[in-house]
Amino acid sequence: MISIRNISKRYGIRVLFSGVSVDVLAGEKIGLVGRNGHGKTTLFRIIAGEEEPDEGKIFRPKNYTIGYLGQHLNFTRPTVLEEGCVGLGPEEIASEWKVKKILSGLGFLEEDFDRKPSEFSGGFQMRIALTKALVAEPNMLLLDEPTNYLDIVSIRWLEKFLRSWKNELMVISHDRDLVDSVTTHIVGIHRGLVRKITGSTGKYYAQLAKDEEMYEKRRIQDEKKRKHVMKYVNRFRSKASHARGVQSAIKKVEKMENQGKLEKIRTLSFSFNHEPLPTKQIMEVSDLTFSYDGKAPYLISGLNFTVNRHDKIGIIGKNGKGKTTLLKLLAGSLKPVGGSVKTYVAALPAYYEQANTANLNDELTVEDEISLSRSSLSKSHLRKICGVMMFSGDDAEKKIKVLSGGERSRVLLGKLLVAPSNVLFLDEPTHHLDIESCQAMMNAVRNFEGAALLVAHDEHFLNEVATKLIVFKNDRVLFYPGNYQEFLERIGWEDDENMPQRAPVIDLPSEPVVQPEPAVPVAPSAEIERPAKKHGKKMTRKARAEFSAMRSKCLKPLKAKIKSLEDEIISFEDRMKEVNRELMRDSRTGGLGAIRRSELSRELGALAKNTESCYDQLDTTMKTYDAEKRRFSNE
């Protein structure tokens, strides 16, 4: 547990935050949110001791350890396994199994353990750094965008791991599903101030919007009162008979708090430039097959589907399985080995690839780089696009080389917006965006009147946008004619039966959503299991009902026990927080006395022991539940 008191940080005349005071109590898991550039990473660095605040102090218990996964990587060992073992304490030098377990969960194969970290892509290097942070088991774990470069299966593994994390946790992530699933509280940085609430990101943003609405209403009311009083003062100032009333009114105005109008915060808000299309079907993919050497085994084999005018198709699966390759095949950047991709002649595609930020010219300005996509645009139109991408005024003259990763992504978006299109190809469009900007991207794709095919690992984004899926799973690729939630319920990922049920996420305040015209149904793929034929339907339904009853009878008691243990853990942890809070107050103010302090310390020890026992029982019960559910799935 730590206590942050009156922390302030500024760079030059720019104040990131001021007078920040937050307590992180034992066992609390915090989601740190705020717009890019508002100081989230800086606050992490201050907590980790890598940067000093301008004012204030952080109080930590003696021997309290903090593990920090930042966004800059540094490797000092010759192999992946040895690098992961750097996180082990001196007394755990022989505990390689812990490192191997986490590496495996993050997608490494056993043969990868003896390879050099430098041989891996940036995404897998991030996983090595994440392994070091997780295996150290510090008192507090700080994770800054841990899902960057992780695929959807690894994100789900990380989510499960963090839910079982027993110490304090603070995480920065644009993935709202992850934040809401693993945290107990939200700490938000907004307008230079920090607030902490119990609950989800949806609750935080709803409260923020409500508070700002109430502030503006009070400001308008106060302004009306001020004008009314001053009208009285000006009218009777010169009349002696009203002198006392005038002086009283003046004092009243002087005492009234002069609340300034809230400064408008720049927010990414845009829509894609849709070009109408006279046909319902934009693309037909037949028996698509591809490998980079033209030989088997193929990366993609025998894939069939169609793309209709309003389809929003999510392309999902583990990294390295061919998602970006498929997008390039569909966009025409690669030629298939077999099969065909037939695109309607009047289709106007637009391609957004996250990796293309490396192709931006560092010596050009934002405005000049965007103009390369369409040289006929007037300067005023270019400036308008720059403004939409949050490069207003002089910011449009910034050179690419000084921009952050998120700003460079917005330049790519700006280049995408200058041309009309009716089919979008989007490769990880939310990467490097903050939660608010992710919401803007989600709204823009959802409201786009054309089709969109998008590679995504953000499950909230997929749930909100995707109407159909292309799934890379078990070395196969299949077309699934339903949304992401239906996919999880009917097929799911490997070993994800114990994943928590997520609460609904409240969208950030935005423009009203325009619902697109319903998409034309797509013929089901032969790769999806179909219901029994009509003549066997009655028997199939009866058998299915009996099977469901048997499954429920077996799994229901286990689910009830899991719920009971979770409730006990919450109760124990809540009491631990109260005891910790009381001991923390005593460490600052005194007054408890030695006897009471000793009682609380003993109670804290007993609570910790009971909590540990419950976690052990929960782990055993969940494994049993997992095995039983898998057994029924295989029958």
Residue pairs with C-beta under 8 A, 6 or more apart in sequence:
1 23
1 24
1 25
1 26
1 28
1 61
1 64
1 168
1 580
1 584
2 23
2 24
2 47
2 58
2 59
2 60
2 61
2 64
2 140
2 168
3 23
3 24
3 58
3 59
3 584
4 20
4 21
4 22
4 23
4 24
4 47
4 56
4 58
4 59
5 21
5 56
5 57
5 58
5 59
6 19
6 20
6 21
6 55
6 56
6 57
7 17
7 19
7 20
7 21
7 43
7 46
7 53
7 55
7 56
7 57
7 58
8 15
8 17
8 18
8 19
8 20
8 53
8 54
8 55
8 56
9 15
9 16
9 17
9 39
9 42
9 43
9 46
9 53
9 54
10 16
10 18
10 54
15 192
16 38
16 39
16 42
16 189
16 192
17 38
17 39
17 43
17 189
17 192
17 193
17 194
18 192
18 193
19 56
19 193
20 43
20 56
20 193
20 194
21 56
21 194
22 187
22 194
22 196
23 581
23 584
24 30
24 140
24 168
24 170
25 168
25 577
25 580
25 581
25 584
26 168
26 573
26 576
26 577
26 580
27 166
27 167
27 168
27 573
27 576
27 577
28 168
28 169
28 184
28 185
28 577
29 162
29 165
29 168
29 169
29 170
29 171
29 182
29 183
29 184
29 185
30 168
30 169
30 170
30 171
30 183
30 184
30 185
30 186
30 187
30 196
31 170
31 171
31 172
31 173
31 179
31 180
31 182
31 183
31 185
31 186
31 187
31 201
32 40
32 43
32 44
32 170
32 171
32 172
32 187
32 188
32 189
33 40
33 172
33 179
33 186
33 187
33 188
33 189
33 201
33 204
33 435
34 40
34 188
34 189
34 190
34 434
35 265
35 434
35 436
35 437
36 404
36 406
36 433
36 434
36 437
37 404
38 189
38 190
39 189
40 144
40 172
40 189
41 70
41 71
41 144
41 172
42 51
43 189
43 194
44 68
44 70
44 142
44 144
44 170
44 172
45 51
45 68
45 70
46 52
46 53
46 58
47 58
47 66
47 140
47 142
47 170
48 66
48 68
48 142
49 66
50 68
60 66
61 139
64 139
64 140
65 136
65 138
65 139
65 140
66 138
66 139
66 140
66 141
66 142
67 87
67 133
67 134
67 136
67 137
67 138
67 140
67 141
67 142
68 133
68 142
68 144
69 129
69 130
69 133
69 141
69 142
69 143
69 144
69 146
70 144
71 144
71 145
71 148
73 125
73 126
73 128
73 129
75 83
75 117
75 118
75 125
75 128
76 83
76 86
77 83
77 85
77 86
77 117
78 116
79 113
79 114
79 115
79 116
79 117
80 103
80 108
80 112
80 113
80 114
80 115
80 116
80 117
80 120
80 128
81 96
81 99
81 100
81 103
81 113
81 114
83 117
83 128
83 131
83 132
84 99
84 102
84 103
84 128
84 131
84 132
84 135
85 93
85 96
85 99
85 135
86 132
87 99
87 131
87 132
87 133
87 134
87 135
87 136
88 95
88 98
88 99
88 135
88 136
89 136
92 98
98 135
99 131
99 135
100 110
100 113
102 130
102 131
102 134
102 135
102 161
103 112
103 113
103 127
103 128
103 131
104 110
105 154
105 157
105 158
105 161
106 127
106 130
106 131
106 150
106 154
106 157
106 158
107 124
107 127
107 151
107 153
107 154
107 318
107 319
108 124
108 127
112 120
117 125
117 128
120 128
121 149
122 149
123 148
123 149
123 150
123 151
123 319
124 149
126 146
126 148
126 149
126 150
127 149
127 150
127 154
130 143
130 146
130 158
133 141
133 143
134 141
134 161
137 167
138 167
139 167
139 168
140 167
140 168
140 169
140 170
141 165
141 167
141 168
141 169
141 170
142 170
142 171
143 169
143 170
143 171
143 172
143 173
144 172
145 172
145 173
145 174
146 158
146 171
146 173
147 155
147 158
147 173
147 174
147 175
147 178
147 457
148 431
148 432
149 319
150 158
150 319
150 457
151 317
151 318
151 319
151 457
152 316
152 317
152 318
152 456
152 457
152 459
152 493
153 317
153 318
153 493
153 494
154 318
154 319
155 175
155 178
155 457
155 459
156 459
156 493
156 496
156 499
158 178
159 177
159 178
159 181
159 182
159 499
159 500
160 498
160 499
162 169
162 171
162 178
162 182
163 181
163 182
163 500
164 615
164 619
165 182
166 611
166 612
166 615
169 182
169 183
170 187
171 178
171 179
171 182
171 183
173 179
174 430
174 433
174 434
174 435
174 437
174 438
174 458
175 458
175 459
175 460
176 201
176 202
176 435
176 438
176 460
176 505
177 458
177 459
177 460
177 463
177 502
177 505
179 186
179 200
179 201
180 200
180 201
180 202
180 502
180 503
180 505
181 500
181 502
184 198
185 196
185 197
185 198
185 199
186 196
186 197
186 199
186 200
186 201
186 203
186 204
187 194
187 195
187 196
188 194
188 195
188 196
188 197
188 204
188 208
190 208
191 262
191 263
191 265
197 203
197 204
197 207
200 503
200 505
200 506
201 435
201 505
201 506
202 503
202 504
202 505
202 506
203 506
205 506
205 508
205 509
206 506
209 509
212 262
215 259
215 262
216 261
216 262
218 259
219 259
219 260
219 261
222 256
222 257
222 259
225 256
226 253
226 256
229 249
229 252
229 253
230 249
230 253
232 245
232 246
232 249
233 246
233 249
233 250
233 253
236 242
236 245
236 246
237 246
266 390
266 392
267 390
267 436
267 437
267 440
268 388
268 389
268 390
268 410
268 433
268 436
268 437
268 440
268 441
269 388
269 440
269 510
269 511
270 388
270 389
270 413
270 417
270 440
270 444
271 444
271 447
271 448
272 350
272 416
272 417
272 421
272 424
272 444
272 445
272 448
272 450
273 417
273 418
273 419
273 420
273 421
274 420
274 421
274 422
274 448
274 449
274 450
275 348
275 420
275 421
275 422
275 450
276 422
276 449
277 309
277 344
277 346
277 347
277 422
277 450
278 346
279 309
279 344
279 346
280 308
280 309
280 520
281 306
281 307
281 308
281 309
281 344
281 520
282 307
282 308
282 309
282 311
282 343
282 344
282 347
282 422
282 423
282 450
282 451
283 306
283 307
283 330
283 341
283 342
283 343
283 344
283 347
283 423
283 451
284 306
284 307
284 340
284 341
284 342
285 303
285 304
285 305
285 306
285 307
285 330
285 339
285 340
285 341
285 342
286 304
286 339
286 340
286 342
287 302
287 303
287 304
287 338
287 339
287 340
288 300
288 302
288 303
288 304
288 329
288 336
288 338
288 339
288 340
288 341
289 298
289 300
289 301
289 302
289 303
289 336
289 337
289 338
289 339
290 298
290 299
290 300
290 322
290 325
290 329
290 334
290 336
290 337
290 338
291 297
291 298
291 299
291 300
291 337
292 299
294 337
298 337
299 321
299 322
299 325
300 322
300 325
300 326
300 329
300 477
301 476
301 477
302 339
303 326
303 339
303 470
303 477
303 478
303 479
304 479
304 525
304 526
305 313
305 468
305 470
305 479
305 522
305 525
306 522
306 523
307 313
307 423
307 451
307 453
308 451
308 519
308 520
308 522
309 422
309 450
309 451
309 517
309 519
309 520
310 449
310 450
310 451
310 467
310 516
310 517
310 518
310 519
311 451
311 452
311 453
311 467
311 468
311 519
311 522
312 445
312 446
312 451
312 452
312 454
312 465
312 466
312 467
312 468
313 451
313 452
313 453
313 454
313 466
313 467
313 468
313 469
313 470
314 454
314 456
314 462
314 465
314 466
314 468
314 469
314 470
314 484
315 323
315 326
315 327
315 453
315 454
315 455
315 456
315 469
315 470
315 472
316 323
316 455
316 456
316 457
316 462
316 469
316 470
316 471
316 472
316 484
317 323
317 471
317 472
317 473
317 477
318 472
321 472
321 475
321 477
322 472
322 477
323 455
323 472
324 353
324 427
324 455
325 334
326 470
326 477
327 351
327 353
327 425
327 427
327 453
327 455
328 334
329 335
329 336
329 341
330 341
330 425
330 453
331 349
331 351
331 425
332 341
332 343
332 349
333 351
343 349
347 422
347 423
348 419
348 420
348 421
348 422
348 423
349 421
349 423
349 424
349 425
350 416
350 419
350 421
350 423
350 424
350 425
351 416
351 425
351 427
352 412
352 413
352 416
352 424
352 425
352 426
352 427
352 429
353 412
353 427
354 409
354 412
354 427
354 428
354 429
354 431
354 432
355 427
356 412
357 405
357 408
357 409
357 411
357 412
360 369
360 400
360 408
360 411
360 412
361 369
361 400
362 399
362 400
362 401
363 399
363 400
363 401
364 372
364 399
364 400
365 396
365 397
365 398
365 399
365 400
366 386
366 389
366 391
366 395
366 396
366 397
366 398
366 400
366 403
366 411
366 414
367 379
367 382
367 383
367 386
367 391
367 396
367 397
369 400
369 411
369 415
370 382
370 385
370 386
370 389
370 411
370 414
370 415
370 418
371 377
371 382
372 415
373 415
373 416
373 418
373 419
374 418
374 419
377 385
377 418
382 396
382 418
383 396
385 414
385 417
385 418
386 392
386 395
386 396
386 414
387 396
388 414
388 417
389 410
389 411
389 413
389 414
389 417
390 410
391 398
391 407
391 410
391 411
391 414
398 407
400 408
400 411
403 411
405 432
406 432
406 433
406 434
406 437
408 432
409 431
409 432
409 433
410 437
421 450
422 449
422 450
422 451
423 450
423 451
423 452
423 453
424 445
424 448
424 450
424 451
424 452
424 453
424 454
425 452
425 453
425 454
426 445
426 452
426 453
426 454
426 455
426 456
427 454
427 455
428 455
428 456
428 457
429 441
429 445
429 454
429 456
430 437
430 438
430 441
430 442
430 456
430 458
430 461
433 441
435 508
436 508
438 458
438 461
439 507
439 508
439 510
440 510
441 461
442 461
442 464
442 465
443 510
443 511
443 513
445 452
445 454
445 465
446 464
446 465
446 513
447 513
447 514
447 516
448 516
449 516
452 465
453 470
454 465
454 466
456 462
456 466
459 484
459 502
460 505
462 469
462 484
463 483
463 484
463 485
464 507
466 483
466 484
467 483
467 519
468 479
468 480
468 481
468 482
468 483
468 522
469 479
469 480
469 482
469 483
469 484
469 487
470 477
470 478
470 479
470 480
471 477
471 478
471 479
471 480
471 487
471 491
473 491
473 493
474 494
476 527
478 525
478 527
478 528
479 522
479 525
479 527
479 528
480 486
480 487
480 491
480 525
480 528
481 521
481 522
481 524
481 525
481 528
482 490
488 496
495 626
497 625
497 626
497 629
497 630
498 622
498 625
498 626
524 530
531 537
531 540
532 539
532 540
547 632
547 635
550 632
551 632
554 628
554 632
555 625
555 628
555 629
555 632
558 621
558 624
558 625
558 628
559 625
561 621
562 618
562 621
562 622
562 625
565 614
565 617
565 618
565 621
566 618
568 610
568 614
569 611
569 614
569 615
569 618
572 607
572 610
572 611
572 614
573 611
575 603
575 607
576 604
576 607
576 608
576 611
579 600
579 603
579 604
579 607
580 604
582 592
582 600
583 592
583 597
583 600
583 601
583 604
586 592
586 597
592 600
